[in-house]
Amino acid sequence: MKLKYEFLIMDMGEGFSAVAVGEDAGKFHGMLQLNAVSADIMEQLKEETTPYKVHAYLKEKYPESTDDEIGNTLAGFLTTLSRLGLLSR
């Protein structure tokens, strides 16, 4: 799986924003407001990957989080991206 569109993820100081860029700007209109974890997930999804690989990356980056916390956060965000039509599988 990976993102269907190319996104630019910007650190806005108190959170992150993602906007489609290039040719994809005309295909996805809008901006996503992200926290640090969802921005990390979006970065991982710029290339073809699996939920397992993203989970492993998050576990390494956030060792204080449990597997369940990471899994629930990841599943919830992937569901949101899927509902918005932003994932290709």
PyMOL commands that set and color helices and strands:
alter all, ss='L'
color gray80, all
select helices_A, chain A and resi 22-26+36-44+51-61+67-83
alter helices_A, ss='H'
color red, helices_A
select strands_A, chain A and resi 2-3+7-11+16-20+31-34+87-88
alter strands_A, ss='S'
color yellow, strands_A
deselect
rebuild
show_as cartoon
